[in-house]
């Protein structure tokens, strides 16, 4: 894992390039998506373990969306639980929408006996529920939205992100701070203000704009088992 700085030469990718790389890895190389997800989640868990090194009983709270970014969150939870962490996992949205590789990792987590909480962002008490889930955690994990998000965010998810930012707890963003446009580095109504972002394979184009620094915090580039061709 490498720490990004603007002065360092690095690979930069747009949203479309990220999609093309994923398709190439899965369809041409034949790497199952669940393997890529495992590698991504493991990289995030390793950074959290490093940041909380020395704490006797570290606690994390992981907020997961219903897509593959949420799937990364389930892997992170499993990896941290296996390392002795206490984890609260919160599915934000309709669980019925969780499919494919993300569903595989959610099912594994629940078969391990890990409770999984639910939060409906459409309800009005979002900020209070976020604060309750996050209470006592040393780190929050933003595993809500990935690089594919575009267009203005719905009000419920905007309130959710604002609630997370209000917790005054360090946040690790998975691949990209939720709500940040991958290509422009601008918030789509609201965006997570992360302490650290673990991004995969390459720095995202939006991160290269100074305006994005408020949201990304420190950026680390993690491998998922492939490199950009």
N, C-alpha and C positions, 0 to 999 in steps of 0.2 A: 504494500500500500504506500502510495506516495502523496505527500502534501503538495497541493497546488499553490503556486504563487504566480502573479502576472508576469514576472520577469523570466520564468522558466518556460522553455519551449515544450509544448505538449500537444497532443491530439485534441482537436476541438470538433464537436459534432452538433449538427442541427437535429431537430425532432425527426425529420424524414430519414436522416442518416442513421439515427439510432434504430428506427424501425427496420431499415434495410439490413443493418448488422444482425439484429435478432433473427430476422428471417433467414439470412445466410447461415448463421450458426445452427439453426434448427433444421432447415430444409436441405442445405447443401452439405454441411459437415455432419449432420445427423446427431447433434447433441440434444438430448431431450430438454424441453423447457424447464422441467422440474430440476434438472441438474444445474442449469444456469441460475435458477432461483435459489437453490441450496448454496451455491458459491457466493451469490450476492448477500444473502442473509448472514452467512458466516463472516464475511468481511465486516459487516456492520457490528456484529456481536463482538468481534475481536477488538474493535476500537472502543466500544463501551466498556469492555473488561479492562482495557488499558486505562481509560479515564477514571474508572472507579476502583482501581487497584489499591489494596490496603484496607478497604472497608470490610467489616466482618460479615455483615448481612445486607448486601446491596439490594436495592429495590428499583425496578423500572416499571414504567407504565407505557404500553404500546398501543397506539391508536391506529387501527387498520381500516382501510377502505375495502371495497368489495371487488377490486380488481387485482392484478398481479402485484402491484405495490403493496397491497395488504398481504399477499402471499409471502413476500419477503419478510413482513413483520412476524408472521407465524414461525418462520424459520429462525428469526432472531430470538423470539421467545423460547423456542425449544433449545437453542444453543446456550442461552443464558441460564435457563433452568438446569440444564445438564452441568453447568459450571457452578451451581450453588446459589444462583440469584433467585430472588422472589420476583415474580412477574405478574402484573395485571394486564390482561389482554382485552381490548375493547373493540368490537366490530361496530363501525360507524356506517349505518345504512342497512339495507335489506339483505339479510343473510341468504335469501333465495337467489340472489344474483351472483353469489360466489361459485365459480366454476373452475374446471380444469386443474392446473397446477396449484393454484391458490387453495382450492377445495381439498386437494390431497394433503397439503400441509396443515390446513385447519383440522382435518379429520385426525391426522397423526397427533396433533397437540391435544385434542380432546380425549383420544384413546390413552394418552399418557396420564389422564386424570386432571389436566389443567382446566379450571373453569374459564369460560369465555363470556365476557359481559357484552351487552348490546346497548347501543345508543342510537336513537332516531334523531338525526339533525333537524328534522322538521318540527320537533316539539320545542316549545318555548323555553324550557328550563335547561338549555344546552350548557351554558357557562357554569351553572351550579353543579351539574352532573359531571362535567369535565373536572372541576375542582375536587369533587369527592373521589373520583377514580384516581386522580393524580396525587392525592394526599400521601405524604410520606415518601414519595419517590425521589430518588437522586437524579434520575434522568427520565425524560419523556421521549418516546420515539414517534416521529411523524412518518407513518406508513400509509398515508391516505391516498394521495394521487401521485402518479408518475409523470413522465415527460410528455405523455399524450394529451394532457389537459389543455384545452384551448377554449376561448370564449369566457364570458363573465360567469363567475360561480353563482350557484343558487344561494339564496339568503341563509338557508339552514347550515350549509357548509361554511359560509362566511362567518356565521356566529360561532361555529365549532372552532375554526382557526383562530378567531379573536379570543375565544375562551382558552385555548392552549397557550397563546402568547401571553395571556394575563396571569398564568400560573407562577411566573417568576421562578421557573425551574429550567435548567439547561435542556435544550431539545436537540436530538439528533435527527436530521432529515435523511430519509432513504432515497437516494438517487437525485432528488431535487426537492427543495422545500415546497410543500403542497401549496398550490395557488400561484406559483411563479411560472411565467411563460418560459418555456425551454429556449426559445429563440431570441426573445427580446429582453429577458431579465426583468420584465415588469410584472407587478402583481395583477391578477385577474379578479379584482375586487378586494381581495385580502390575500396575504401569503404568510406562511409560517416564518417566524424570525428565529432561525436555528443558531445554536452555538457551533454546531459542526454539521457538515453535509458529507455523507459518503456517497460519491457518485461512481457509476460503473463504466469501466472501459476507457472513457474519455471525458474530458471537461465539456459541459454543455455550453453551447454558444452564448446563451443568456448570462452565464456566469462571468463572461469576459467584460461585461459592462460594469462600470463602477457602481451604478445604482443597485446592482444585485447584492453587493456585499452586506447590506443591512439584513438580508434574508438568509444568505448562505452560511454566514460565519466562516470558520475555517473549512476549507474544502480538501477532502482526501479522495484520491482516485484508487478504486479497488478493482482487482481482476475478478472476472467471473469465469475464467478458464479459457477465454479467447482474447485475441488482440485484433484491433482493427486491421483489415487487409491493406 
